[in-house]
Amino acid sequence: VFGFFKGMSFPLASIAVYNSVVFGVFSNTQRFLSQHRCGEPEASPPRTLSDLLLASMVAGVVSVGLGGPVDLIKIRLQMQTQPFRDANLGLKSRAVAPAEQPAYQGPVHCITTIVRNEGLAGLYRGASAMLLRDVPGYCLYFIPYVFLSEWITPEACTGPSPCAVWLAGGMAGAISWGTATPMDVVKSRLQADGVYLNKYKGVLDCISQSYQKEGLKVFFRGITVNAVRGFPMSAAMFLGYELSLQAIRGDHAVTSP
């Protein structure tokens, strides 16, 4: 059973900080852009698609800076189940089988090994692919949420209900994760690369090799799982975020970011 949670200790320890920063960056950037456009520090300035788009892009860039190393360590620890001979047929056989002596003993050992062998830049392996995933991914995450929550909420209400937040957040998560799957595949392959040898030279080389060997369908591998996972995960995340703001501010209605 614990095999399903391999590599989750480090993401679990950092996910609260990661999500609070990403949501905070989006919310404050969008508010700043709206107030700057209006020229007045209104309590609730009108939002435009351009404001939401730019704020989502900024949140996507910030997410790579914070989440890149976390994602890399998670992928490396999860990929240790891959047979050594399949990972690298070109290396000489080792005295100890990889199943008996894995490359990484845990998150801390994984970090120190990567920094020692590849430097600090090694922690951001696959960052370019992650940028191509997260920047449009967060645009298709926050923007659908804002418009869906407003569309579901009756005009007589001052803000969306918890049910509307849950539904809009879940739908936004399914849309975002479903459309992000192709670049997520590329990102994961680049991050898993380099444990024993460097198979890919970059994003374009990874896309080219993957397409030549496995066809176009490889980029949509896991899309169903991503979409299904995205709904409850994002629904809970948006609901927790909105209810937390409501409790902190003492509001009686849920306030959209």
C-alpha positions as CSV (number, residue, x, y, z in Angstrom):
1,V,0.0,0.0,0.0
2,F,2.8,2.4,0.8
3,G,4.1,2.0,-2.7
4,F,1.2,4.2,-3.9
5,F,2.6,7.1,-1.7
6,K,6.3,6.8,-2.8
7,G,8.0,10.2,-2.9
8,M,5.1,12.0,-1.2
9,S,6.8,13.1,2.0
10,F,8.6,16.1,0.6
11,P,5.6,17.4,-1.5
12,L,3.3,16.8,1.5
13,A,5.6,18.9,3.7
14,S,5.7,21.8,1.2
15,I,2.3,21.8,-0.4
16,A,0.7,24.3,2.1
17,V,3.4,26.9,1.4
18,Y,3.4,26.2,-2.3
19,N,-0.4,26.6,-2.7
20,S,-0.7,29.6,-0.4
21,V,2.0,31.5,-2.4
22,V,0.5,30.6,-5.8
23,F,-3.0,31.6,-4.7
24,G,-1.7,34.7,-3.0
25,V,0.3,35.8,-6.0
26,F,-2.7,35.3,-8.3
27,S,-5.1,37.1,-6.0
28,N,-2.8,40.1,-5.3
29,T,-1.5,40.5,-8.8
30,Q,-5.1,40.4,-10.2
31,R,-6.2,43.0,-7.6
32,F,-3.2,45.2,-8.3
33,L,-3.8,45.2,-12.0
34,S,-7.5,45.9,-11.6
35,Q,-6.9,48.8,-9.2
36,H,-4.1,50.2,-11.5
37,R,-6.3,50.1,-14.5
38,C,-9.2,51.8,-12.7
39,G,-6.8,54.4,-11.2
40,E,-8.6,54.2,-7.8
41,P,-8.0,51.8,-4.9
42,E,-11.6,50.4,-5.0
43,A,-12.6,47.7,-2.6
44,S,-13.7,45.4,-5.4
45,P,-12.7,46.8,-8.8
46,P,-14.1,45.1,-11.9
47,R,-12.1,42.3,-13.3
48,T,-11.2,41.8,-17.0
49,L,-10.0,38.8,-18.9
50,S,-6.6,40.5,-19.5
51,D,-6.1,41.1,-15.7
52,L,-7.0,37.4,-15.0
53,L,-4.7,36.2,-17.8
54,L,-1.7,38.2,-16.7
55,A,-2.2,37.3,-13.0
56,S,-2.5,33.6,-13.9
57,M,0.7,33.8,-16.0
58,V,2.6,35.4,-13.1
59,A,1.3,32.7,-10.7
60,G,2.5,30.1,-13.2
61,V,6.0,31.5,-13.3
62,V,6.2,31.7,-9.5
63,S,4.9,28.1,-9.2
64,V,7.9,26.8,-11.3
65,G,10.3,28.6,-9.0
66,L,8.8,27.0,-5.9
67,G,7.5,23.7,-7.3
68,G,10.3,22.8,-9.7
69,P,12.6,21.2,-7.1
70,V,9.7,19.6,-5.2
71,D,8.4,18.0,-8.4
72,L,11.9,16.8,-9.4
73,I,12.5,15.1,-6.1
74,K,9.0,13.5,-6.2
75,I,9.6,12.1,-9.7
76,R,13.1,10.9,-8.9
77,L,11.9,9.0,-5.8
78,Q,8.9,7.6,-7.6
79,M,11.0,6.4,-10.6
80,Q,13.3,4.2,-8.4
81,T,11.0,1.3,-9.1
82,Q,12.3,1.4,-12.7
83,P,14.7,-1.5,-13.4
84,F,18.3,-0.3,-13.7
85,R,18.9,-2.2,-16.9
86,D,15.9,-0.5,-18.5
87,A,17.0,3.0,-17.3
88,N,20.5,2.6,-18.8
89,L,21.6,-0.2,-21.0
90,G,24.9,1.5,-21.8
91,L,26.4,1.4,-18.3
92,K,28.4,-1.5,-17.0
93,S,26.7,-3.8,-14.5
94,R,27.0,-2.9,-10.9
95,A,28.0,-5.3,-8.1
96,V,24.8,-4.5,-6.2
97,A,21.4,-4.6,-7.8
98,P,19.5,-1.3,-7.8
99,A,16.6,-2.8,-6.0
100,E,18.9,-3.6,-3.1
101,Q,20.7,-0.2,-3.3
102,P,18.5,2.5,-4.7
103,A,20.0,5.7,-6.0
104,Y,18.3,7.8,-3.4
105,Q,17.7,6.9,0.3
106,G,15.1,9.7,0.8
107,P,14.2,13.3,0.0
108,V,17.2,14.8,1.8
109,H,19.6,12.4,0.2
110,C,18.0,13.0,-3.2
111,I,18.6,16.8,-2.8
112,T,22.2,16.5,-1.7
113,T,23.0,14.0,-4.5
114,I,21.5,16.2,-7.2
115,V,23.3,19.3,-5.9
116,R,26.6,17.4,-5.6
117,N,26.4,15.9,-9.1
118,E,24.6,18.6,-11.0
119,G,24.8,21.8,-8.9
120,L,21.9,24.0,-7.8
121,A,20.7,24.2,-11.5
122,G,20.1,20.4,-11.3
123,L,17.2,21.0,-9.0
124,Y,15.5,22.8,-11.9
125,R,15.9,20.1,-14.5
126,G,12.8,20.2,-16.7
127,A,11.9,23.8,-15.6
128,S,11.4,24.9,-19.2
129,A,8.9,22.1,-19.7
130,M,7.3,23.0,-16.4
131,L,6.9,26.6,-17.5
132,L,5.2,25.5,-20.7
133,R,2.9,23.4,-18.6
134,D,2.2,25.7,-15.7
135,V,1.8,29.1,-17.4
136,P,-1.0,28.0,-19.7
137,G,-2.1,25.5,-17.1
138,Y,-2.8,28.2,-14.5
139,C,-4.5,30.4,-17.1
140,L,-6.9,27.4,-17.6
141,Y,-7.2,27.0,-13.9
142,F,-8.0,30.4,-12.4
143,I,-9.9,31.9,-15.4
144,P,-12.5,29.1,-15.7
145,Y,-12.9,29.1,-12.0
146,V,-13.7,32.8,-11.8
147,F,-16.1,32.8,-14.7
148,L,-17.8,29.5,-13.7
149,S,-18.3,30.6,-10.1
150,E,-19.8,33.9,-11.3
151,W,-22.0,32.1,-13.8
152,I,-23.3,29.6,-11.2
153,T,-23.9,32.3,-8.6
154,P,-27.4,34.0,-8.9
155,E,-27.3,37.8,-9.4
156,A,-29.1,38.4,-6.1
157,C,-26.2,36.8,-4.2
158,T,-23.2,38.9,-3.1
159,G,-20.8,36.0,-3.6
160,P,-20.6,32.3,-4.6
161,S,-21.9,29.7,-2.2
162,P,-19.6,26.9,-1.0
163,C,-21.3,24.5,-3.4
164,A,-20.7,26.9,-6.3
165,V,-17.0,27.2,-5.2
166,W,-16.6,23.5,-5.0
167,L,-18.2,22.8,-8.4
168,A,-16.4,25.6,-10.2
169,G,-13.1,24.7,-8.6
170,G,-13.5,21.0,-9.6
171,M,-14.4,21.8,-13.2
172,A,-11.5,24.2,-13.4
173,G,-9.1,21.6,-12.1
174,A,-10.3,19.0,-14.5
175,I,-9.9,21.4,-17.5
176,S,-6.5,22.6,-16.4
177,W,-5.0,19.1,-15.6
178,G,-6.5,17.6,-18.7
179,T,-5.0,20.2,-21.1
180,A,-1.7,20.2,-19.3
181,T,-1.1,16.5,-19.7
182,P,1.1,16.6,-22.9
183,M,3.6,19.0,-21.3
184,D,3.3,17.1,-18.0
185,V,4.5,14.0,-19.8
186,V,7.5,15.8,-21.2
187,K,8.3,17.4,-17.9
188,S,8.2,14.1,-16.0
189,R,10.4,12.4,-18.6
190,L,13.0,15.2,-18.4
191,Q,13.0,15.2,-14.6
192,A,13.3,11.4,-14.5
193,D,16.2,11.6,-16.9
194,G,19.7,12.0,-15.5
195,V,19.6,9.4,-12.7
196,Y,22.0,7.2,-14.6
197,L,22.5,9.0,-17.9
198,N,21.2,12.0,-19.9
199,K,18.8,10.6,-22.5
200,Y,17.3,13.9,-23.6
201,K,19.1,17.1,-24.6
202,G,16.1,19.4,-23.9
203,V,12.4,19.9,-24.3
204,L,12.3,19.7,-28.1
205,D,14.6,16.6,-28.2
206,C,12.3,14.9,-25.6
207,I,9.2,15.7,-27.6
208,S,10.9,14.4,-30.8
209,Q,12.2,11.2,-29.3
210,S,9.0,10.4,-27.6
211,Y,7.0,11.0,-30.8
212,Q,9.3,9.0,-33.0
213,K,9.3,6.0,-30.6
214,E,5.7,6.0,-29.2
215,G,3.6,8.2,-31.5
216,L,1.3,11.1,-30.7
217,K,-0.7,9.1,-28.1
218,V,2.2,9.2,-25.7
219,F,1.6,12.9,-24.9
220,F,-1.9,12.0,-23.7
221,R,-0.9,9.1,-21.5
222,G,-2.6,9.5,-18.2
223,I,-5.0,12.3,-19.3
224,T,-8.0,10.5,-17.8
225,V,-6.3,10.1,-14.4
226,N,-5.1,13.7,-14.5
227,A,-8.7,15.0,-15.2
228,V,-10.3,12.7,-12.7
229,R,-7.8,13.6,-10.0
230,G,-8.0,17.3,-10.9
231,F,-11.7,17.6,-10.0
232,P,-11.7,16.6,-6.3
233,M,-8.3,18.0,-5.6
234,S,-9.0,21.5,-7.0
235,A,-12.5,21.5,-5.6
236,A,-11.2,21.0,-2.1
237,M,-8.3,23.4,-2.7
238,F,-10.6,26.3,-3.8
239,L,-13.1,25.6,-1.2
240,G,-10.5,25.6,1.5
241,Y,-9.0,28.8,0.2
242,E,-12.3,30.6,0.0
243,L,-13.5,29.4,3.4
244,S,-10.2,30.3,5.0
245,L,-10.4,33.9,3.6
246,Q,-14.0,34.1,4.8
247,A,-13.1,33.0,8.3
248,I,-10.1,35.3,8.5
249,R,-11.9,38.4,7.2
250,G,-15.1,37.6,9.1
251,D,-17.2,37.8,5.9
252,H,-20.6,36.1,5.6
253,A,-20.2,35.4,1.9
254,V,-17.5,33.6,0.1
255,T,-15.3,36.0,-1.7
256,S,-13.6,35.1,-5.0
257,P,-9.9,35.7,-5.3
